[in-house]
Amino acid sequence: MITSTHNPKLKLVRALQGRAKERREAGAFVVDGVRLIEEAAVSNWGFRFALYDEALSERGRSQVEGLRSQGVDVEEVSTLLMKSLSETETPQGILAVLEFAQLPIPESPNFLLIPDKIRDPGNLGTLLRSAAAAGVQAVLLPPETTDAFSPKVLRSGMGAHFHLPIRSMSWDEIDQLVNLAGIQVLLADMDGQPCWQTDLRQPVALIIGSEAKGASDSARKLAKAKITIPMNTNIESLNAGAAGSVLMFEVVRQRSNL
């Protein structure tokens, strides 16, 4: 059992839970909780190691045995140390360090999401979860969007990261990708055309800007048109997670009626 706070594995976990730079340099990130461990295992994601404590549930212990049978390095830690590592209010008693991997983007994508300057981890996680559910083929993260592999985004994404290509890209790279694929870029904006009246059956990339500051100049330059969600006049706007989810599933609705 690991009992020392100076253990190298614990030091790595703390570093990866901190800055995005540490995750990029290590090529790894941390997932916390039974659900995310299960999603990663089912997706055959690469594990560096897993840690658990004696408070782990039966469901969690079955995951521990499954990981061990696959040759994953699994160690027990003291309950106090696990509580100090977990960033959740009620730790589930298991976390893992996973390899950073990039799922492939289809050669001819027709449904992309571009979260622009989304800083709130909960909003980005919601967008990723909805994107995976709606069949988005890739999420392109431009500069100034929060790190998709931070602990809070991972928890909010509920496993979407293991099923969805997620790329951090410059605006020039995004521009090149959408142009090569022949994708129309639409910006969510209060002054746009109602989404119900917009043809979303064609290849499309949706830009969802920050609720607080709106879309960046680069996003507005890339977009070919604006799209909006008609709402009751008493409501000024939806948050980015909700607005993006509505628009993504409007794409699904229109395409299901082909």
C-alpha positions in Angstrom: 0.0 0.0 0.0 1.2 3.5 -0.9 1.3 5.6 2.3 3.9 8.3 1.5 2.9 11.7 0.0 6.2 11.7 -1.7 5.5 8.7 -3.8 6.4 9.4 -7.5 2.9 8.2 -8.7 1.2 10.6 -6.3 3.4 13.4 -7.4 2.6 12.7 -11.1 -1.2 12.7 -10.3 -1.0 16.0 -8.6 1.0 17.5 -11.5 -1.4 16.3 -14.1 -4.4 17.6 -12.2 -2.9 21.0 -12.3 -1.7 22.8 -15.4 -2.4 21.9 -19.0 1.3 22.3 -19.7 2.1 19.4 -17.4 -0.4 17.2 -19.2 0.9 18.1 -22.6 4.6 17.5 -21.5 3.7 14.2 -19.8 1.4 13.0 -22.6 -1.1 11.9 -19.9 -4.1 13.0 -17.9 -6.1 11.8 -14.8 -9.6 10.4 -14.6 -11.3 10.1 -11.2 -14.2 7.8 -10.4 -15.7 4.5 -11.4 -17.7 5.7 -14.4 -14.7 7.3 -16.2 -12.5 4.3 -15.4 -15.2 2.0 -16.9 -15.5 4.2 -20.0 -11.7 4.2 -20.5 -11.4 0.5 -20.1 -14.3 -0.3 -22.5 -12.7 2.0 -25.0 -9.3 0.2 -24.7 -7.6 3.4 -23.7 -4.0 3.2 -22.6 -3.5 3.1 -18.8 -0.2 4.0 -17.1 -1.5 3.0 -13.7 -4.5 3.1 -11.4 -4.9 3.8 -7.7 -7.6 2.8 -5.3 -8.4 2.7 -1.6 -10.3 0.4 0.7 -13.5 2.4 0.5 -14.0 1.4 -3.1 -17.4 -0.1 -4.0 -17.9 -3.6 -5.4 -18.5 -2.1 -8.9 -15.1 -0.3 -8.5 -13.4 -3.4 -7.3 -14.5 -5.3 -10.3 -12.8 -2.7 -12.4 -9.6 -3.1 -10.4 -9.6 -6.8 -11.0 -10.3 -6.3 -14.7 -7.5 -3.8 -15.0 -5.1 -6.2 -13.3 -6.1 -9.0 -15.6 -5.1 -6.8 -18.5 -1.7 -6.1 -17.0 -2.3 -2.6 -15.8 -0.3 -1.5 -12.8 -2.8 -1.1 -10.0 -1.9 -0.1 -6.4 -3.8 0.6 -3.2 -3.3 3.8 -1.4 -4.4 4.9 2.1 -7.9 6.5 2.3 -6.5 9.8 3.5 -4.1 10.0 0.6 -6.9 9.2 -1.9 -9.0 12.0 -0.4 -6.1 14.4 -0.8 -5.7 13.4 -4.5 -9.4 13.4 -5.5 -10.9 16.8 -6.6 -14.5 15.6 -5.9 -16.4 16.3 -2.7 -17.2 12.6 -2.3 -14.3 10.5 -3.7 -15.3 7.2 -5.2 -11.9 5.6 -4.2 -10.4 5.1 -7.6 -8.5 7.1 -10.2 -6.1 6.4 -13.0 -3.4 8.1 -15.1 -4.2 7.6 -18.8 -2.1 8.0 -21.9 -3.1 11.0 -24.1 -4.3 9.7 -27.4 -6.0 11.3 -30.4 -8.8 9.5 -32.1 -8.8 9.9 -35.9 -10.9 12.5 -37.6 -12.8 11.1 -40.6 -11.4 11.8 -44.0 -14.5 13.6 -45.1 -16.3 14.9 -42.0 -19.7 16.5 -42.3 -20.4 17.5 -38.7 -17.9 19.4 -36.6 -18.1 21.5 -33.4 -15.8 24.5 -32.6 -16.2 25.7 -29.0 -14.7 29.2 -29.2 -13.2 30.9 -26.0 -15.3 28.6 -23.8 -13.6 29.0 -20.4 -16.0 27.4 -18.1 -15.1 23.6 -17.7 -18.8 22.7 -17.0 -19.9 24.3 -20.3 -17.1 22.6 -22.3 -17.8 19.2 -20.7 -21.5 19.6 -21.5 -20.7 20.5 -25.1 -18.4 17.4 -25.5 -21.0 15.1 -23.9 -23.7 16.4 -26.3 -21.4 16.3 -29.2 -20.7 12.6 -28.6 -24.4 11.9 -28.2 -25.3 13.8 -31.4 -22.7 12.1 -33.6 -20.3 15.0 -34.0 -17.3 13.7 -35.8 -14.7 15.9 -34.2 -14.4 18.8 -31.8 -11.8 21.5 -32.8 -10.5 23.6 -29.9 -9.2 27.0 -31.0 -6.8 29.1 -28.9 -8.3 30.5 -25.6 -10.6 27.6 -25.1 -10.1 25.8 -21.8 -8.1 22.5 -21.8 -10.5 19.7 -22.6 -8.5 17.2 -20.5 -8.7 19.1 -17.2 -10.3 17.2 -14.3 -13.5 19.3 -14.3 -14.0 19.0 -18.0 -13.4 15.3 -17.9 -16.0 14.8 -15.1 -18.6 17.0 -16.9 -17.9 15.1 -20.2 -18.9 11.8 -18.6 -16.8 9.7 -20.9 -17.3 11.6 -24.1 -13.5 12.0 -24.4 -13.1 8.3 -25.1 -15.5 8.4 -28.1 -14.8 11.7 -29.7 -11.8 13.1 -31.7 -10.8 16.3 -29.8 -8.1 18.5 -31.3 -6.5 21.7 -30.2 -5.8 23.7 -33.4 -4.9 27.2 -34.5 -7.5 29.1 -36.5 -5.4 28.6 -39.7 -5.4 24.9 -39.2 -9.2 24.9 -38.6 -9.7 27.1 -41.7 -7.6 24.6 -43.8 -9.6 21.6 -42.4 -13.1 23.0 -43.1 -12.1 24.3 -46.5 -10.6 20.9 -47.6 -13.7 19.1 -46.4 -16.1 21.6 -48.0 -17.8 22.4 -44.7 -20.0 25.4 -44.2 -19.1 27.2 -40.9 -22.1 28.6 -38.9 -21.7 30.8 -35.9 -24.2 30.7 -33.1 -25.3 34.4 -32.7 -28.4 36.3 -31.4 -28.6 38.1 -34.8 -28.5 34.9 -36.9 -31.2 33.1 -38.9 -33.4 30.8 -36.9 -32.0 27.3 -36.7 -35.3 25.8 -37.7 -35.1 27.8 -41.0 -31.4 26.9 -41.7 -30.5 23.9 -43.8 -28.3 21.8 -41.5 -28.4 18.7 -43.7 -25.3 19.9 -45.6 -21.8 19.4 -44.1 -21.6 21.9 -41.2 -19.3 23.1 -38.5 -21.0 24.9 -35.6 -19.1 27.6 -33.7 -20.3 28.2 -30.1 -18.8 31.3 -28.6 -18.4 32.3 -25.0 -21.6 33.5 -23.3 -19.8 36.2 -21.5 -17.8 37.7 -24.4 -19.2 36.1 -27.5 -17.3 34.8 -30.4 -13.7 35.9 -31.3 -12.9 38.0 -34.3 -11.2 34.9 -35.8 -14.4 32.9 -35.4 -16.5 35.6 -37.0 -14.1 35.8 -39.9 -14.3 32.1 -40.5 -18.1 31.8 -40.3 -20.1 32.0 -43.5 -23.4 32.7 -41.8 -25.0 33.1 -38.4 -27.6 30.9 -36.7 -29.7 31.5 -33.7 -32.2 29.7 -31.4 -35.6 31.4 -31.3 -36.5 32.1 -27.6 -39.1 33.7 -25.5 -38.4 37.4 -25.4 -38.1 37.4 -21.6 -35.0 35.3 -21.8 -31.8 37.0 -23.1 -29.7 33.9 -23.8 -28.7 30.3 -23.0 -25.4 29.3 -21.6 -22.9 27.9 -24.1 -23.5 24.3 -23.1 -27.2 24.5 -23.5 -27.2 26.5 -26.7 -24.6 24.2 -28.4 -26.6 21.2 -27.4 -29.8 22.5 -28.9 -28.1 23.4 -32.1 -26.3 20.0 -32.4 -29.5 18.1 -31.9 -31.3 20.3 -34.5 -28.7 19.0 -36.9 -29.6 15.5 -35.8 -33.4 16.2 -36.2 -33.0 17.6 -39.7 -30.8 14.9 -40.9 -33.1 12.2 -39.5 -35.9 13.5 -41.7 -33.9 13.0 -45.0 
